[in-house]
Structures are given as C-alpha cells and as structure tokens.
Amino acid sequence: MTQDELKALVGQAALQYVQPGSVVGVGTGSTVNKFIDALATVKDTIRGAVSSSVASTARLQAHGIPVFDAAEVTSIPVYIDGADEIDAAGNMVKGGGAALTREKIVADLAERFICIADESKLVDVMGRFPLPVEVIPMAAAQVARRFQAAYGGDATLRQGVVTDNGNHILDVRGLQITDPLAMETEVNQWPGVVTVGIFARHKARVCLLGTASGVRTITY
Ligand SMILES: O=C(CO)[C@H](O)[C@H](O)COP(=O)(O)O
C-alpha cells in the first residue's frame, strides 16, 4: 500500500470515533484531509466541526460541513488529527503543517485525542523530525539561541511561512526528546514562544496506525 492509501485507511477508520449528534474536532494535514473526506459521507449525522486551520475549515465547508468557532463550544468528545511523530506513550511532535497552535487549542477542548498516522510516524524517541515551534516574529532569533544553549538544538526559520495567527515557525533539529512533558513545559515558558509542537500534555489516547497489514489500534 502507498503512504497515501495508508492515510486514507486511517482517515476512514477514524469515523468509528465520531459520535452521532456531536461537534467533531478536526486537525490539519494530508492525513486529516482523508478524514475530512470520509467525514463528509456521514455529515448528516453530526452537528458539525471545530477546525484547527484555515485550510481544514475550507475543506470542511467545501463538503458542506458546518464549522463552529472554538468559542462556541465548551467541550467536544474527540479531536482527530495527524502527527509528525508519535512515541510509544502517545506523546507527539506536531506542526509540520504550521497549524500547531490552533491544533493544541482544539485538542484542549476535547475529551480524547485520536491520532491518525501511517506507520512511518511511530518512533522510539522523538526528535528525528525537526521540532516546530511557533514564535512571535521579533523573538525568533532569541528563541533559536536559547534552544542551542538549553538543548543543543539547531533552530532555523521556516522560510516563507506565516501561520494562521500571523507568526513564524522555527524548526529545531538535533534534539532527542527523551522527556517530552518536561521539554514542552519549559519551552512554552520562554518569552516569544507561542506554542511548542510537543503534545505531551495533550497526548493521544488512541492512535490508528496505518500498516501494510491494515489499521493497528494503539491505546494509551
Ligand atoms: O501537525 C500537523 C499540521 O500542523 C499535521 O498533523 C502533521 O504535520 C502531520 O501531517 P500529515 O498528515 O500531512 O503527515
């Protein structure tokens, strides 16, 4: 199976977590796009979605799925999103699509994070994928220096990218994220950091992993 087919497989499988009559939390990315397309086939059974990006909102609306503002809902049963890396405990690195801040906001509204990913995303220790960090533009160089001093990480500005919130993205290479919760907690406190792409406080409760032999369900 191709990577695209694996993404479609888990996007379809995620429908089993969609509760009738509910508002569904929807992430961002190529795997989530498959989920959105699958969600469109059951759109008459749900109230709508809360979206984590301008791109996902456009795709949901193109399918005729009502999109609610995050401020209009207080709680949602599930948030369904992809990941750039996921470890054996359900911690994730996210933000490859630069939507990490809104992703964390919508994940925070949800009772359960359902991660959908192809098997290439499963790692022993996160850090192989460059860690995305959304920063206030004036703080980018300062945050980059701090990553080098604190973790030996090499941060570069993602060229030509402005987030949906008007900020910039640093991609940090050379990290070994052995304690995701500690790193998330510390980096989030640095002035100028909007969101670090470590999801340890909002880790996955279920991962639907696309493999050559089908969907593997991992619960945490
Ligand atoms: O965090 C994300 C976007 O900010 C995505 O979920 C992550 O990059 C995975 O994307 P894809 O499904 O395209 O591999």
The ligand as a Tripos MOL2 file, in Angstrom:
@<TRIPOS>MOLECULE
LIG
   14    13     1     0     0
SMALL
NO_CHARGES

@<TRIPOS>ATOM
      1 O1          0.7020   18.8430   12.8170 O.2       1 LIG1
      2 C1          0.2620   18.8810   11.7140 C.2       1 LIG1
      3 C2         -0.0270   20.1400   10.9810 C.3       1 LIG1
      4 O2          0.4100   21.2560   11.7090 O.3       1 LIG1
      5 C3         -0.0310   17.6120   10.9900 C.3       1 LIG1
      6 O3         -0.9490   16.8720   11.7280 O.3       1 LIG1
      7 C4          1.2390   16.8390   10.8170 C.3       1 LIG1
      8 O4          2.1850   17.6670   10.1480 O.3       1 LIG1
      9 C5          1.0180   15.5590   10.0020 C.3       1 LIG1
     10 O5          0.6710   15.8880    8.7070 O.3       1 LIG1
     11 P1          0.4300   14.8120    7.5720 P.3       1 LIG1
     12 O6         -0.8070   14.0730    7.9300 O.co2     1 LIG1
     13 O7          0.3130   15.6280    6.3280 O.co2     1 LIG1
     14 O8          1.6450   13.9100    7.5430 O.co2     1 LIG1
@<TRIPOS>BOND
     1     1     2 2
     2     2     3 1
     3     2     5 1
     4     3     4 1
     5     5     6 1
     6     5     7 1
     7     7     8 1
     8     7     9 1
     9     9    10 1
    10    10    11 1
    11    11    12 2
    12    11    13 1
    13    11    14 1
@<TRIPOS>SUBSTRUCTURE
     1 LIG1         1 GROUP 0 **** ****
